[in-house]
Amino acid sequence: MNRRQDVERILLEHIRTNRLNYKYLLTLDYYYKQKDYNKVLLDNKHLRRTIRKFYKDDISMMFFIEKHTNPESNHYGGYHRHVLVEDTTNERWKEPSNGMMNLMLNLDPTAAFGMKMKLETPNEEVKGKLLCKVSRDLMQSVPNGYLGTDATPITEDRGGITGVIHYLTKQVDMFHPAYEVIDVSNSRVNPAPLLRLYPEIAGLCGVKTLVPA
């Protein structure tokens, strides 16, 4: 078993053991070539806080940091991000925060009315669009255009969480070790099993997180 497969196993075991139910794969680009890895970590920290504050819910997220590898892209060599995101609760959709109502009214008035009247929750497509809009409108590092954000529902016909994790680990050891491809500072994940995959850092006690995830 190669190291990428070990990483996939560790992450899937973590997700299943902790009963995490990731609903969306959120992809965020920068409007410029972002080459500062530490700045990406800080942006992830801000995004995590922003999403939780917006939904008023302790939503679980797992962050992955990748580099653009297309030499023809203006962002070649710069970073972009993928984020596994849980949905908020049905109770929250029927008792939306003021921020949720304000952005939903702008995005889909019909869905906003259903939320306000507690008639129904928005469909998966609308929920994904709201997640993208939150990221664009409340994060300065995210481009305003639609091409800078995407929220894809994680469905079994697309390989489910297993297929998504396989996709997200494709750059393990290509530019960064696994514990840097996965932003362990901002993700709800234990870094120790990932660190143990690298005997050359066996003396490292752990990873100092920016804030508790």
Buried (B, 14 or more C-beta within 10 A) or exposed (E): EEBBEBBBEBBBEBBEEEEBEBBBBBBBBBEEEBEEBEEBBBBBBBBBEBBBEBBBBEBBBBBBBBBBEEEEEEBEBBBBBBBBBBBBEEEBBBEBBEBBEEBBBEBBEEBBEBBEEEEEBBEBEBBBBBBBBBBBBBBEBBBEEEEBBBBBBBEEEEEEBEBBBBEBBEBBBEBBBBBBBBBBBBBBBBBBBBBBBBEEEEEEEEBEBBEEB
